């Protein structure tokens, strides 16, 4: 089975350097499945799970926005933050979700509200990706 290299990079450093048979990403214009040899393109990413198909296994990575750069032999994800399912701290994500929900209820100004909404989306994404570890 053919593979494509996958590099996931954040300002804190590399999160993953691996090979996959297929990558599924949530872009601003919808979910795409990328196979080795895909034509070059760049797409903005949503907060969501990046799925790396490796044989019969699927690894999940929580990705929080950023960009996807596709070249035929390498896929690069540049994100403000990203975590492999195995490195997610569930209690921290649950606490972040609770904090964001409290802020949303407190009816802050528009900018604070939007920040809290994004924080909640990141926390929910981490909780979902954590839950997909064993799948
Ligand atoms: P928190 O409020 O818990 O910091 P956040 O969504 O504001 O969450 P980010 O700004 O997206 O956090 O990330 C800051 C750093 O902390 C990044 O390196 C990110 O990978 C890491 N991080 C955040 N939450 C978690 C988590 N639940 N498990 C593991 N790493 C996390």
Boltz pocket constraint, residues with backbone or C-beta under 6 A from the ligand:
constraints:
  - pocket:
      binder: B
      contacts: [[A, 12], [A, 64], [A, 80], [A, 81], [A, 82], [A, 83], [A, 87], [A, 88], [A, 89], [A, 90], [A, 92], [A, 93], [A, 96], [A, 119], [A, 122], [A, 123], [A, 126]]
      max_distance: 6.0
